[in-house]
Amino acid sequence: MTITELLVALLAIFAAAKLFGELARRIGQPAVLGEMAGGIVIGVSGLHLVDAHSPLIHVLSELGVLLLLFLIGLETDIHRLLAVGRASAAVAVAGVLLPFAAGYGVGALFALPTAVSVFLGASLTATSVAITARVLSDLGQLKSDEAQVILGAAVIDDILGLILLTLVGAMAAGRKITLIGVGKTFGIAFGFVVFAIVAGSLLAPRLIALMTRLRVTRALFFTSIMFAFALAYLADLAGSAVFIGSFAAGLVLARTDRARDIEREVYPIAQFFIPIFFVAVGANVDLTQLNPFNRASRQFLVIGLLLTLVAIIGKLLAGSAAFAGRPLRRLVIGAGMIPRGEVGLIFAQVGLTAGLLSAGLYSSVALMVMVTTFVAPPLLRAMLPCQTPDEVSTLSDVVTETMSDGTEAQVEERPR
């Protein structure tokens, strides 16, 4: 991609994000739904202004996910998250087992090879925490008990999904799967999260205090970003997902006395990258694969619709597993677990590369990802009231902040 091609793509992405995001708000829907719809218009199914498969666009969108989850971590109270830990774990386990069994059943129904059926089941397990978190944030519901359960369950869900992906990939490559190997994979994935939170809680306050005393320009911003990127990198080294590392970094820094300042510093930069991800999700949708009048694609369309149906039902049922010693809206929790987003697309791409999925089955999985991603925002909007600014913990107003050089500046604080 040349610099001019990148500029055209970014112009199209930002125009689509703002125009369709605002239209979605005008009709009472979360902005993220409009951003994804705008992606369809400018992507492979529309004007072809954005190639979602471009490595550069992919990297920029992944940075958007990383920064989004970092901000979500900053807004999450780890004590409240742990308070609903049992509910999150129960929802996550049910949200993996039920869709996995249902997806395997769809493959068996069409007499697909066992390995393919196993992969179809695995592709239904993960949850796109980025999409659900963005919707909850848009609705002012990020601090509700249901949101905490969803966030915790989605993180556990994706760890379990990545473990399944590793095991299925090993099976496709003909490698032997042992109980010890499975236990090691589980231990590394969950051990990293615990290590990151414990070690980060000890390191982060000292690091921020040191950088503040040095009086480096934008010291707080760069220290926070470096900390998030470092944990994301370590998560990848540990065999987990980079966004889990950035989410853990946000959880850790949220416990420092500079949490609000960090959020104020990072938010403007994040708003450059975050829309790229959501528009790219829509730009990746190829509506030509949904043609019911084409005999060759009709069977794959049916498989895709069945996978979509069981994917939605499986997560809704998983929400009923939530228990936390307090009343919870379990249907809201189930709805928040529905979108597969970028995680589902990763599964589909791995299956296609490994030879487990044909081009037709890849389209089936992509259809499931597309529908579950698009159905969750309006479903959550219908179930949850959109809080007015007076009800949200942080109002959109202008505050006076003392800058590092001692001068006073007016800084616009964005609504949470």
Residue, then its C-alpha position, 0 to 999 in steps of 0.5 A: m500500500t502506497i502513502t496515497e492509497l493509505l490516505v484515501a483509505l483513511l479518508a474513507i474510513f473516518a468519513a464512514a465512521k463519523l457519518f454512519g456513526e452519527l446516523a446510528r445515534r440519530i435512530g437510537q442505536p450505538a455508534v459502533l453499529g453505524e461504523m460497521a455498516g459504513g465499512i460495508v459501504i466502502g469495503v469489498s461489498g460496496l465502493h472498494l475504497v478500503d481493502a480490509h485484508s491489507p496488512l497495514i489496515h489490519v495492523l492499524s485496526e489491531l492497534g485500535v483494539l489494543l487501545l480500546l481494551f486499555l481504556i476499558g481496563l482503565e474504566t474497570d474496577i478490578h475489585r468489582l470485576l473480582a466480585v463477579g468472578r464466579a459468575s464470569a467464570a460460569v458464563a465463560v465455561a458455558g459460553v464455550l461448551l454450549p456453542f462448541a457442542a452445537g457447532y460440532g453438531v452442525g458439522a456432523l449433520f452435514a457429514l463433514p469430517t470430524a476435524v472440520s466439525v471440531f473446528l466449526g465448533a471451536s470457531l463459535t466459542a470466542t467472544s469479541v470483547a472489543i465490540t461489546a465493551r464499546v457498545l456498553s460504553d456508548l450506552g453508559q453501562l460500562k460500570s453495571d454489574e452485568a458489564q463486569v460479568i461480561l468483561g470478565a467472561a469475555v476475557i476468560d472466553d477468549i483465553l479458552g478460545l485461543i487454547l482451543l484454537t491452539l489444540v485444533g491447529a495442532m490436531a490439523a498439523g498431525r501433532k499428538i495432543t496430550l493431557i500434560g500439553v493441554g494443562k501447560t497451555f491452560g497454565i500459561a494462558f491464565g498464569f499470565v493474567v495473574f502475573a501481569i496484574v500482581a507484578g504490574s501493580l507493584l511496578a506501575p506506581r513506581l514507574i509513573a512516579l519516576m517518569t513524572r519527576l523527570r518532567v519529560t514532555r508528555a511523560l505520563f502519556f508515553t509511560s502509560i502507552m509503553f506499559a500497555f504495549a509491554l504487557a501486550y507483547l508479553a501476553d503474545l510471548a506467553g501464548s495469549a492474546v495481545f489485547i488481554g495484555s493491554f486490558a491487564a495494563g489498564l486494570v493495573l493503572a486504574r488503581t494508581d492515583r493518576a488513572r483519570d489523567i492517564e485516561r485523559e491523555v490516551y483517549p484522543i490518540a485512541q480515537f484515531f485508531i479505534p474507528i479503523f477497527f470497526v469500519a474494517v470489520g464491516a469492510n471485510v464483509d462480502l455480501t456476494q457470498l450470501n447469494p441464495f440463487n447460486r446453487a454452489s453457495r446455497q449449502f454453505l449459506v444454509i450451514g452459515l445460517l445454522l451456525t449463526l442460529v446456534a451461536i446466538i442461542g448458545k451465548l444467550l443460554a450461557g448468560s443464564a449460568a451467571f450467579a453472583g449473590r445479587p440480581l443480574r439481568r442474565l439475558v443482557i449478559g448472554a446478549g453481550m457475549i454474542p458478537r464474535g468480531e475479529v476473534g471469529l475472523i481469526f478462527a476462520q482464517v486459521g482454518l482456511t490456512a490449515g486446510l480445514l475449511s474450504a472457501g465455502l465453509y470459510s464463507s459460512v463461518a464469516l457469515m456467522v461472524m458478520v451476523t453475530t457482530f451486527v445483531a449484538p449492538p441493537l439487541l443490547r440497545a433494546m435491553l439497556p437504557c441509554q443513560t443521559p449525561d447526568e446519569v453517567s459517572t463522568l460528565s462531558d464538560v470543561v475542566t481546568e487542569t494544571m499542566s506539567d509546566g505550571t500553566e493553566a489550560q482548559v481541557e475538554e473532558r469526554p463522557r465515559 
